[in-house]
Amino acid sequence: MVKEEDGFTLIEMMIVLLIISVLVLIAIPNVTKHSKSIDDKGCEAFVRMAQGQVEAYKMEKHKIPSVDELIEEDYLPKGAKCPDGTDISIENGMVIALNKDGTSLDDEDN
């Protein structure tokens, strides 16, 4: 009589766990490497949206607003910041993202 085997052996389970571990070790560094790029793109998109709100405010009120005025008039949500927490400012009618020390993020690129 031949005995039928049901289930997996310990060796088979260890091989599957090894393969999953290798895949996780490959995937995690790639995901963390791209998170800075994702934050930068999110901040760029928020700055462009805020710039559009500045233009709309200028057309309606005929003056350049501050960030606080945009928030008070419901052009921007309360606590308007980039998705990564970076503050924004308006200088000469242009919206810029600020570093923690108050300098423009664009200054780093130059």
Secondary structure, 3 states (H helix, E strand, C coil): CCCCCCCCCHHHHHHHHHHHHHHHHHHHHHHHHHHHHHHHHHHHHHHHHHHHHHHHHHHHHCCCCCHHHHHHCCCCCCCCECCCCCEEEEECCEEEEECCCCCECHHHHC
